[in-house]
Amino acid sequence: MESQQSIAIIGAGPSGLVFARLLELGGITDYVIYERDELATPGPWQQGGTLDLHGPSGQLALKRAGLLDKFSKDLARWEASGLHIVDSRGATVIQVGEGSDRPEIDRLQLRQLLLDSVPAHKMRWGHAVSTVERNTDSPRATGDNGCIIRFVNGTSATGFRLIVGADGAWSKVRPLLTSAKPVYSGKMFIEGSLSHDNPNHKIATEMVGPGNMAALGNGIKMAVQQVSNGTYRVYFGLPVPEDFYHHRQPSTFTSTEPTSKTDAVRQLLLSSNDFYATWAPALKALVETAEGPFRTWPLYRMEPESVGWDRGVTPGVTLLGDAAHLSTPFAGEGVNCSMYDAVVLADRIIEGCGNDASLAIMEDTALEKVLALYEEDMFQRGRDLIQRSTKSETMLFAQDAAAQFRKVFK
């Protein structure tokens, strides 16, 4: 069992890395980051899409981290801030966001920008967490919150003053604080791509351009976004059961056995009136040639009233981002909210440490006060995000979604 530094950060996503970077800049260097990925280099299953960073949250976090200039000059796609909304016939409903202060960046580019800002020796790759447990076998030592982090690789770590769960929807840290779990929203995205050589790449270029498009109607959705290399990601948004993709065999979809599950799902999406069979030819074309293998994204969220816990339940433990307040992506602020969480928590800790620049000598009561101040603000922000996202989700998947959007933006 390895004894580590004062702060353990679980997860090297945007919130965990922003938090680490801000601690570093604040002179608090006794932290370590545990990440389940084996290497910093992403595999083909980790490519991800693109996201927009908002001025008061995501961009603020980068500014505080000393990374905004590099983001703005080298990575931000200011021309990609527009969203083209069309109906199922392909007719434009509205064009919004052009010229707004919400530039796009690929998820992998954001991750690399943040990774490069944190000392490499702070990272522990290949450390997927299996459980985090409260150690009740022996009394706590001074500066030890009494928790043991057990990793899938068979190792463990203990002796931390603070454990910060930045480990996403299925957080292994969350159960220490609350029994609340994510629930399935009833919606799923199925993801494909359009490479430069794709026969319908030109259609995407004409309909989407450098930004994003959302096609709405008949209770379903299609989202298309350009990434930094000029290719496109296509997302088919469907109100389907949680096991829609993985628990069906290809023969369920057609009497002629297809070559793969991707082909089977494609056939269903194109042939069923519940999906895209009646949509405009240009939109159906994006389904026809979307490249696989398809990836599925069942969308989960926390119930708003489940966000929160009693500060006294597990001293020296807290959560950031999705681990604390998972929402569906329809408010468009998930990553931004998570990065802002990291700013607030880092500020509270740095203020609490004062000139000492270390958590090791802070009194337990002082640390708990710091965490309570952070959480009071974070709980409200998280509940609000979930509620707004759920409201948008209801509108996006309405039978008359396009008409509703036209009315809202008027």
C-alpha positions in Angstrom: 0.0 0.0 0.0 1.5 3.3 -1.1 1.2 6.4 1.0 0.8 9.5 -1.2 0.6 13.3 -0.9 -2.0 15.4 0.8 -4.5 15.6 -2.1 -5.6 12.8 -4.4 -7.4 13.8 -7.6 -9.3 11.0 -9.2 -9.7 11.5 -12.9 -7.7 13.5 -15.5 -10.7 15.0 -17.3 -11.1 18.8 -17.7 -12.2 19.5 -14.1 -9.5 17.3 -12.5 -6.8 18.9 -14.6 -8.0 22.4 -14.2 -8.1 21.9 -10.4 -4.5 20.4 -10.4 -3.2 23.3 -12.5 -4.7 25.9 -10.2 -3.3 24.2 -7.1 0.1 24.2 -8.8 -0.1 27.9 -9.6 -1.3 28.6 -6.1 1.8 27.0 -4.7 0.1 23.9 -3.4 2.1 21.0 -4.9 1.4 18.1 -2.6 -1.2 16.4 -4.9 -1.3 13.5 -7.2 -3.7 12.6 -10.1 -4.9 9.1 -10.7 -6.2 8.3 -14.2 -7.6 5.1 -15.5 -6.2 5.5 -19.1 -3.0 3.6 -19.5 -1.2 6.4 -21.4 -1.6 10.1 -22.3 -1.9 9.1 -26.0 -5.6 8.4 -26.7 -6.7 5.2 -28.4 -9.1 5.2 -31.3 -12.1 4.8 -28.9 -11.2 8.1 -27.2 -11.3 10.5 -30.1 -14.3 12.4 -28.9 -16.0 15.4 -30.6 -15.9 19.1 -30.0 -17.2 21.5 -27.4 -17.7 25.2 -26.9 -16.0 27.1 -24.1 -18.1 29.9 -22.5 -16.6 33.1 -21.4 -17.8 33.1 -17.7 -16.9 29.5 -17.1 -14.7 27.4 -19.4 -12.7 30.4 -20.7 -12.5 31.8 -17.2 -10.9 28.6 -16.0 -8.3 28.7 -18.8 -7.6 32.3 -18.0 -7.0 31.5 -14.4 -4.9 28.6 -15.4 -2.7 30.8 -17.6 -3.8 29.0 -20.8 -6.3 31.3 -22.4 -3.8 33.0 -24.7 -2.6 29.7 -26.1 -6.2 28.5 -26.4 -7.3 31.7 -28.2 -4.3 31.8 -30.6 -3.7 28.2 -31.4 -6.8 26.1 -30.7 -10.0 28.1 -30.5 -12.2 27.8 -33.6 -14.1 31.1 -33.4 -15.7 30.5 -36.8 -17.3 27.3 -35.5 -19.6 29.0 -32.9 -22.7 28.9 -35.1 -25.5 26.4 -34.7 -27.7 25.7 -37.8 -31.1 24.3 -36.8 -33.1 22.6 -39.5 -36.3 20.5 -39.5 -36.7 16.9 -40.7 -37.2 18.3 -44.3 -33.8 20.0 -44.1 -35.4 23.4 -44.1 -33.6 26.0 -41.9 -35.4 26.9 -38.7 -32.9 29.4 -37.4 -29.1 30.1 -37.4 -27.8 31.0 -33.9 -24.5 31.7 -32.2 -22.5 33.1 -35.1 -19.9 35.4 -33.8 -20.6 34.6 -30.2 -17.9 34.3 -27.6 -18.2 30.5 -27.5 -15.4 29.1 -29.7 -15.1 25.4 -30.3 -12.2 23.1 -29.4 -11.8 19.4 -29.8 -12.1 17.5 -26.6 -8.7 15.9 -27.1 -7.1 19.2 -27.8 -8.5 20.6 -24.5 -7.2 17.6 -22.6 -3.7 17.9 -24.1 -3.6 21.6 -23.4 -4.4 20.9 -19.7 -2.1 17.8 -19.5 0.8 19.9 -20.7 0.3 22.4 -17.9 0.6 19.8 -15.1 3.9 18.3 -14.2 4.2 14.8 -15.7 5.4 13.3 -12.4 2.1 14.2 -10.8 0.2 11.8 -13.1 -0.4 8.1 -12.3 -1.6 6.5 -15.5 -3.2 3.1 -15.5 -4.8 3.6 -12.1 -8.5 2.9 -12.6 -10.2 3.0 -9.2 -12.2 -0.1 -8.1 -13.4 1.3 -4.7 -12.7 4.1 -2.2 -13.3 2.9 1.3 -13.3 4.4 4.8 -10.7 2.6 6.9 -12.4 1.7 10.2 -9.8 -0.8 11.4 -7.4 1.7 12.9 -7.6 5.3 14.2 -6.8 8.1 11.8 -3.4 9.6 11.8 -3.0 13.3 11.8 -3.6 14.6 8.2 -5.3 11.4 7.1 -8.9 11.4 6.1 -9.0 7.7 6.8 -9.8 6.5 3.3 -8.2 3.8 1.2 -8.2 4.1 -2.6 -8.1 0.6 -4.2 -7.1 0.3 -7.9 -8.0 -2.2 -10.5 -4.3 -3.0 -11.0 -4.2 -4.4 -7.5 -2.4 -1.5 -5.7 -3.9 0.9 -3.2 -3.1 4.3 -1.7 -3.9 6.0 1.6 -2.9 8.8 3.9 -4.6 11.6 2.0 -6.0 14.7 3.7 -8.4 15.3 0.8 -9.8 13.1 -2.0 -11.4 14.9 -4.9 -13.6 12.8 -7.2 -13.4 14.2 -10.7 -14.2 10.8 -12.1 -17.4 11.4 -14.0 -20.8 9.8 -14.2 -19.9 6.5 -12.6 -17.7 8.0 -9.9 -16.1 5.6 -7.5 -15.8 8.4 -4.9 -19.4 9.4 -4.9 -20.7 6.4 -2.8 -18.6 7.7 0.2 -20.8 10.8 0.2 -24.3 9.8 -1.1 -26.2 6.8 -2.2 -27.6 8.7 -5.2 -26.9 7.2 -8.6 -27.4 8.4 -12.2 -30.6 7.4 -13.9 -31.1 6.7 -17.6 -32.8 9.7 -19.3 -34.5 7.6 -22.0 -32.3 9.1 -24.7 -29.3 7.8 -26.5 -26.8 9.1 -29.0 -25.4 6.8 -31.6 -22.2 8.2 -33.1 -20.6 7.8 -36.5 -18.2 10.0 -38.6 -17.7 11.4 -42.0 -14.1 11.4 -43.2 -12.8 13.7 -46.0 -13.2 10.7 -48.5 -16.8 10.1 -47.4 -19.2 10.5 -50.4 -21.5 12.7 -48.4 -18.8 14.9 -46.7 -19.8 17.6 -49.2 -23.4 17.5 -47.9 -22.2 18.1 -44.4 -19.9 20.9 -45.5 -22.9 22.6 -47.2 -25.4 22.1 -44.4 -23.1 22.4 -41.3 -20.0 24.3 -42.4 -17.3 24.8 -39.7 -19.7 24.6 -36.8 -22.7 22.6 -35.7 -26.1 21.5 -37.0 -29.1 20.1 -35.2 -31.9 18.5 -37.2 -35.1 18.2 -35.3 -38.4 16.5 -35.8 -40.7 13.5 -35.2 -39.4 13.1 -31.7 -35.8 12.4 -32.7 -32.7 14.4 -33.4 -29.6 14.4 -35.6 -26.5 16.4 -34.6 -23.5 17.0 -36.8 -20.3 18.9 -35.8 -17.1 19.6 -37.6 -13.9 18.8 -35.7 -10.5 20.5 -36.1 -9.3 18.4 -39.0 -12.3 19.2 -41.1 -14.0 15.8 -40.7 -17.5 15.5 -39.1 -19.0 13.6 -36.2 -22.7 12.6 -36.7 -24.9 11.8 -33.7 -28.3 10.1 -34.0 -30.4 11.1 -31.0 -33.1 8.6 -30.2 -35.6 8.0 -27.4 -35.0 4.3 -27.0 -34.5 1.8 -24.2 -31.1 1.7 -22.5 -30.3 -1.7 -24.1 -31.4 -0.7 -27.6 -28.0 -1.2 -29.2 -26.0 -3.7 -27.2 -28.7 -6.2 -26.5 -30.0 -6.7 -30.0 -28.6 -9.2 -32.5 -28.2 -8.1 -36.1 -30.8 -10.6 -37.3 -33.4 -8.6 -35.2 -33.2 -5.8 -37.7 -33.5 -7.5 -41.0 -34.2 -10.9 -42.6 -30.9 -10.6 -44.5 -28.1 -11.0 -42.1 -25.9 -7.8 -42.2 -22.2 -7.8 -42.0 -22.1 -6.0 -38.7 -24.1 -4.4 -35.9 -23.3 -1.0 -37.3 -24.9 -2.0 -40.6 -27.9 -3.5 -38.8 -28.5 -0.3 -36.9 -28.1 1.8 -40.0 -30.7 -0.3 -41.8 -33.1 0.2 -39.0 -32.5 3.9 -38.8 -33.2 4.3 -42.5 -36.1 2.0 -42.8 -38.2 2.8 -39.8 -40.7 5.6 -39.7 -39.9 5.9 -36.0 -36.4 7.1 -37.1 -35.2 8.6 -40.3 -37.2 6.9 -43.1 -39.3 9.9 -43.8 -36.6 12.5 -43.4 -35.1 14.6 -46.3 -32.8 12.8 -48.7 -29.8 15.0 -47.7 -30.2 14.1 -44.0 -30.8 10.5 -44.8 -27.6 10.5 -46.8 -25.6 11.3 -43.6 -27.1 8.2 -42.1 -26.4 6.1 -45.2 -22.6 6.7 -45.2 -21.8 7.5 -41.6 -18.7 5.5 -40.9 -18.5 3.1 -38.0 -18.0 1.2 -35.9 -20.9 3.2 -34.3 -20.4 4.1 -30.7 -23.4 4.5 -28.3 -23.8 7.1 -25.7 -26.8 6.3 -23.4 -27.5 9.6 -21.6 -27.7 9.6 -17.8 -28.4 12.3 -15.3 -28.7 12.7 -11.6 -32.1 13.7 -10.2 -31.8 17.4 -9.1 -33.0 16.7 -5.6 -30.3 14.0 -5.2 -27.5 16.5 -5.7 -26.1 17.2 -2.2 -24.9 15.5 1.0 -24.2 16.1 4.6 -20.7 17.5 5.0 -20.2 15.4 8.1 -20.8 12.1 6.4 -17.2 11.7 5.1 -14.7 14.3 6.0 -11.9 15.1 3.6 -13.8 14.0 0.4 -15.6 16.0 -2.2 -16.6 15.9 -5.9 -16.2 17.9 -9.1 -18.3 18.1 -12.2 -20.3 15.1 -13.5 -19.3 13.1 -10.4 -21.4 15.6 -8.3 -24.1 16.7 -10.7 -24.3 14.7 -13.9 -26.7 16.1 -16.5 -27.6 15.3 -20.0 -25.7 17.5 -22.6 -28.7 19.6 -23.8 -28.0 22.8 -21.9 -24.6 22.8 -23.6 -22.7 23.6 -20.4 -21.5 20.3 -18.8 -17.8 20.8 -19.3 -18.0 24.5 -18.7 -19.8 23.9 -15.4 -17.2 21.2 -14.4 -14.3 23.5 -15.1 -15.9 26.3 -13.1 -16.4 23.9 -10.2 -12.6 23.4 -10.2 -12.0 27.1 -10.1 -14.2 27.6 -7.1 -12.8 24.6 -5.2 -9.2 25.6 -5.9 -9.9 29.2 -4.8 -11.4 28.0 -1.5 -8.5 25.7 -0.8 -5.8 28.3 -1.6 -7.6 30.9 0.5 -7.9 28.4 3.4 -4.2 27.4 3.2 -3.1 31.1 3.3 0.7 31.5 3.3 1.3 27.9 4.3 0.6 26.6 0.7 -0.1 23.1 2.1 -3.2 21.2 3.2 -1.1 19.1 5.6 -1.2 21.5 8.5 -4.8 22.8 8.1 -7.1 22.0 11.0 -9.8 19.5 10.2 -12.5 22.0 11.1 -11.0 24.6 8.7 -10.8 22.1 5.8 -14.4 21.1 6.3 -15.4 24.7 6.3 -13.6 25.2 3.0 -15.4 22.2 1.5 -18.8 23.3 2.8 -18.4 26.8 1.2 -17.5 25.2 -2.1 -20.3 22.7 -2.0 -23.0 25.2 -1.0 -22.4 27.0 -4.3 -21.8 23.9 -6.4 -24.9 22.1 -5.3 -27.1 24.9 -6.5 -25.2 25.3 -9.7 -25.4 21.6 -10.4 -29.2 21.3 -9.7 -29.8 24.3 -12.0 -27.8 22.7 -14.8 -29.7 19.4 -14.5 -33.1 21.2 -14.6 -32.2 23.4 -17.6 -30.8 20.5 -19.5 -33.8 18.4 -18.8 -36.1 21.2 -20.0 -34.1 21.6 -23.2 -34.2 17.8 -23.7 -38.0 17.8 -23.6 -38.2 20.4 -26.3 -35.5 18.9 -28.5 -37.2 15.5 -28.6 -40.8 16.9 -29.0 -42.7 15.9 -32.2 -42.8 19.6 -33.1 -39.3 20.5 -31.8 -38.4 22.7 -34.8 -41.6 24.8 -34.4 -40.9 25.1 -30.7 -37.4 26.3 -31.3 -38.6 28.8 -33.9 -41.1 30.2 -31.3 -38.5 30.4 -28.5 -35.9 32.2 -30.6 -38.5 34.7 -32.0 
